[in-house]
Amino acid sequence: MRKYLALTLPLCALITGCQTTSKQNACDGFAPLRPTLETTVYILQNDRSFANDVAAHNRLLSSLGCGN
């Protein structure tokens, strides 16, 4: 039992040392979608629901203050 405890404590200390301490940002990993004019026209003509999804994605990022 003591060997187990002797191994567990250093492992716990090692694992806690790997945690990130930087503040997470809601914008991390996300960027606005900016298709070219030709792509935008094609999507609007052929897949309106996807065009709406792209617009909603960009509005959400804008409301969160993400994305230039």
C-alpha positions in Angstrom: 0.0 0.0 0.0 2.8 2.4 0.8 4.5 1.7 -2.5 1.2 2.6 -4.3 0.9 5.8 -2.3 4.6 6.7 -2.9 4.0 6.4 -6.7 0.6 8.1 -6.7 1.6 11.4 -5.1 4.4 12.2 -7.6 2.2 11.2 -10.5 -0.6 13.5 -9.3 2.0 16.3 -8.9 3.2 15.7 -12.4 -0.3 15.6 -13.9 -1.3 18.9 -12.2 1.9 20.5 -13.6 0.6 19.9 -17.1 -2.6 21.9 -16.8 -2.8 25.1 -18.7 -3.2 28.3 -16.7 -3.8 30.7 -19.6 -7.3 32.2 -19.8 -9.4 30.7 -22.5 -11.0 33.0 -25.1 -14.4 32.3 -26.7 -12.9 33.1 -30.0 -10.1 30.5 -29.8 -10.3 28.2 -32.8 -13.0 30.2 -34.7 -12.7 32.6 -37.6 -15.2 34.3 -39.8 -16.0 32.6 -43.1 -15.2 34.8 -46.0 -15.9 33.1 -49.4 -15.0 34.9 -52.6 -17.6 36.8 -54.5 -17.9 34.0 -57.0 -18.3 31.4 -54.3 -20.9 33.5 -52.5 -23.0 33.9 -55.7 -22.8 30.1 -56.3 -23.8 29.2 -52.8 -26.7 31.7 -52.8 -28.0 30.2 -56.0 -27.5 26.5 -55.1 -27.6 26.1 -51.3 -29.5 28.8 -49.5 -29.5 27.0 -46.2 -25.7 26.8 -46.2 -25.5 30.5 -47.0 -27.8 31.1 -44.0 -25.5 29.0 -41.8 -22.4 30.9 -42.9 -24.2 34.2 -42.2 -25.3 33.0 -38.8 -21.8 31.8 -38.0 -20.3 35.2 -38.9 -23.0 37.1 -36.9 -22.3 35.0 -33.8 -18.6 35.6 -34.0 -19.3 39.3 -34.5 -21.5 39.4 -31.4 -18.8 37.7 -29.4 -16.2 40.3 -30.6 -14.3 37.8 -32.7 -13.0 38.2 -36.1 -11.5 40.8 -38.2 
